Amino acid sequence: MDVSIKGVPEQQVARLRQRAKANHRSLQGELRALIEAAAAAAPRRLSVDEVAERVSMLGLTRRNEAARLVRQDRDR
């Protein structure tokens, strides 16, 4: 598939070219490597057991405490 990005500032293109040269790649090869790294780092969905384990690590003492913490974080 072909991908096109329009309006990339010249300074960014110059930095990408320098990065490509440092990695012994063409600009296109460098962009492919960056896309591959970003796609590989995409977060995966947690299982129900993983969510439950993370919630238990919070050390909440009351049922409604989680809602209170979410409200506090939202209001910041």
N, C-alpha and C positions, 0 to 999 in steps of 0.2 A: 504494500500500500504506500502511496506517496502522501507525504504530509508537508504542508507549506505554512510557514509563519511569516506574516507580513509585518513590516514596521519595526523590525528589530534595530535598536540603536547601534550605530557604527562602533561605539566603544565596546558594547557587549560582543559584537561579532569579532572584533580584534582580540578580545580576551579569549573567546572560544577558539580562534585560530592559534593563539599562543598555547593554549591548553592542548589542542590537537597535536601541535608540533612537539610539545614536551612528551606526549604519550605515543609519538611515532605513528600518528594516524592522520587520515585526511579529516577535513572538517566534517564531512558526512559520517565518517566512521566514529568520530568523537561524539557527534550528536546521537548516533545509534547507541553508543555505550552509555551515554547519560540517560537516554530513554529506558534502556534495559535496566539500569540500576534503580531508576525511579519506579518502574513497574514491579521489580522484584521486591522492593521495600514496601509495597502496598500492604496495609494492615489486613490481617485476616479476621474473620468473624470469630468471636469467642463462643465456646460451647456453654451450655447451661451450667455445667459443673465448674468451668473456669470462672464464670461470672459469680457463682455462689462462693467459690474460694476467695476471690478478690473482695467480695462484700464482707465475708467473715473476717478478713484481715483488717478491716476498718475499725473493728472493736466497738461497734455500735451497741448501746445498752438498752435502747428503747426502740419500738417499732417505728415511731414517727420521727426519730432522730435523723434518718437519712433525708427525709423531706425537708427538715429544718436546715441541714447542711447544704442541700441543693438551693434552697431559697437564699441562704446567705451568700453563696457563690454567685448566684444570678444577680443579686443586688449590688455587687461590688462595682 
